[in-house]
């Protein structure tokens, strides 16, 4: 499920949006896997992981330096050309800013969506009644995505910096201090979600925090939601007899992101349409 479905779908979308040629999509998949660890604190990572991550980052940036040069000379109808042309009061993005933005788009626009799709498939297979409901009522696909985001979010935590002294839970966070925000825990808050441990694609008023909140709300949320909705709806429509082939799926070692390394499944029949 990961190699054949969850990974190829979003990498193709984000690469096509950025203007990456189709023959380079597979290379991007490998870079994305290593760069996903960039969200984890470096002090908790093994030295070989840090080295691979740095090598992937350098290769990624070197590739994009070439692609940026091409687009400067010959703009096309893609996001990279739009970023190069973007300006505010005469100021344009520097090459370093363009590279940083493209790196962020790759990791945030690909790896998290892979996890969203895979976590969603796992949740549905572990709750056959919900799988049957989605198959019978495809209109519940949007609700299924929102419930997956709440129930098993691709991003488990994030960090914020206090702009002023504040008291939370009897503790004081000083201005300038960092606070780790446990998004996955907030999404199971019984004060906000009735029966929070229950996976229910019909859940109403599902105001989870998986995309952040306020100024820091994820700008890619509409794209991730659309990809997840199409992926889950198409999967349950086309694969008959879908079932898990393992009771304990293998997870990646990321701390901030939560996603499966492998998810073997079986099915009885595949429809072509």
N, C-alpha and C positions, 0 to 999 in steps of 0.2 A: 504493500500500500504506500510506503514512503517513497521508494525508488521509482515506482512506475506511475504514481499518481500525485501524491502530495507535493513532492519536490518539483517535477516538471511544470506543473500548472502555474504557480506564481513566478518562477524564474523566467518563464517565457513571457509573461505579462510585463514584468518590470524591465526586462531587457528590451522588449519591443518599444516600451514607452521611452526608455532612455536613448534608443537608436542603436543598440548593439546588434551587429549582424547575427543571423541565425546560427551560423557555423561556430560562433563563440559562446553560445548559451551554456554548453556543457562545462566549459572552463569556469564560467561564473558560478556554477553550482558548487564547485570545489572551493572557490574563494569565499563564498558566502558561509560555508560550514565553518571555516577557520575564523572568519571575522566575527561570527556570532559570539565567540568567546570574549570579544573586546568589551562586552558589557559586564563581564565578571571582574571583580577586583584582581589585579595582577598578582598580589601577594599570595593568593590562594591557588594560583595555577602552577602546574609543573613547568620546569624550564623548557621542556621540549614543546609544550603547547604554546608558550609565549613566543618561542622561535618560529613555529609554524604560522602563528597568527601574524607576526611581523613580516614574514616572507610573503604571506598572502596579501597583506596590505601594500607592500612595496610593488608586487606584481600588478595588483589592481590599479594602483596609481600610475604606474608606468604605462599600462594599457590605455588608461583614460587620458593621459597626456597626449598620446597619439591621436585618440579619437576627438579630443577637444580641438587639436590643431586642424584636423580634417573639417570639423564643423565650423570653425572660424572662417576657413577658406570657402567652404561650400555648405551653407546651412540647409537643413532639411526639416521636415515636419515632425520633429520629435522633441522630447522634453529637454535633452541636452542643448539643442540649438536654442530653445526658448530661454534656458538658464544663461547661456552665453550672451543673448541679446538683452536680457533683463537689466534694467537700470532704475535708479531712484535719484532724482535730482542730478543727473549726469554721472553718477557713480555706478560702475559695473562690478560684477563679482571678479575677484582675482582668481588666478589659476588655483591657488591653495584653497580658496573658498569653494570653487567649483568641485575640486577633488573631494573635499570634506563632505559636501552635499551629496555627491554621487555615492560615496561610501555609506553614508547614512541611509540613502534611498535603497541601496542594495540590501543592507542588513534589515532595516525596518520594514521595507516593502516586500521582502522575500521570506526570510527565515521565520518571522513571526506568523506569516500566513500559512507556511508549511505546517507549523505547529497547530494553528487553528483548525486546518482541514483534518490533520491526523488525529488530534484530540477529539474532534467531533465524530469521526468515524468510530473511534474506540468507545466513546460514550454511548453512541447509538447501538453498537453491537452488544454492549453490556446491559443495555436496557431495550430488549426486543420489542416491548410494547410501544416505545417511542419510535423505533425504527419502522414498525408497521404503520404507525400513525403518519409518519412523514411520507411513506410510500403511498398510502391511501389518500393523503391530503398534501400534495406538493406545496400548497400555499403556506404551510407551516415551516418552510425552509428558512425564512427570515427569522422566525422565532427560535428555530433550532440553533442558528448561528449565535443569537444573543444569549441563549442559555448555555451554549458551550463556552462562550466568552466569560460568563459568570461562573460556571461550574468548574471549569478546568482551563483557566486563562493561559495563553501563550507567554505572557509576561507576568511573572510572579510578584515582582517588587520593583520599586523605583526609588530615586533619591531626590529630596528637595532641600533647599537651603532656607533657613528661617530669615525673614527680612526684619524681624523684630522679636524681642523676647515673647515667648508664649508658653502657657501651661497646658499640658495634655496628660490626662490620666494621673494627675497628681505629681507629674514631673515637669521641670522647667527646661525648655529648649532655648538656649541663648541665641541672640542675633548672630548670624553668620555660621552657626552650627548646622551640620547636615543631619537630616532625619531620614531613616529608611522607612518607606511607606509600603506596607504589605498589602498589595492589591488583592491577592488571592484570598487573604483572610477577610478583608472588608467585604468581598463578594459572597461570603458565607455568614454575614452578620444577621442573626435571627431578628434583630430589631428592624432590619430593612427588608428581609426576604422571608416570608412564611415558609416553614419547613425547608431550610436552606440546603440540607443534604440531599434533597430529592432533585433528580434530573427531570425536568418537565419542559418540553418545547412549547407548551401552551402558556407558560408563565406570563402573567401580566405585569405591567409597570416594572420591567426588568432594568432598573437603572444601575447597572454595574459600573465599576471603575476601571475596567480593563483597557480603556483607551485614555485613561487619565481624566483630568478635569480642568475646566477654566482655561487659562492662558496656555497650559501645556497639553491641551487635548490633542490627540494624534491627528495630524493633517491627512494621514492615509486611511483613516477609519472608513470612509465610504467605499474605497477600493477594496479593502480587506473584507468588508461585509459582503460586497458584491461577489468577490471571488469565492468566499466561503459558501454563500447561498447557492451559487451555480454548481459548485463542486459537489456539495452534499445532495442537492436535488437530482443532479444527473447520475450520481453514483447509485442511489437507491432505485432509480428508475431503470437503469440499464443492467444492473447485476442482480440476478435472482439467486436466492439461497445464500446470501452473503453471511459468512461466519468467521469467527476468530479461530486461528490455528494455534494459539498459545494462551495460557492463563496469566502469564507474567511477561508482558511486552518489555523490550529493552528501551531504557530512556537514555538520552544524551546526558552528559555530565555537567551541563550548564547550571549555574546557580540562579541567575536572573531570569533566563528563559526556561520554559518547560515544554519539552517536545520529545517525541519518540525517535529513537535511532532506527528501529525496525518495527513493522507491524504486519506479520504474515497473516493473510486471510485466504479463504477459499470461497468459491461460489459455484453454483450449479449450471448457470447459463448466463451468457452475456448478450444483450440485445445491441444491435448496431445503431439503432436510432432511439 
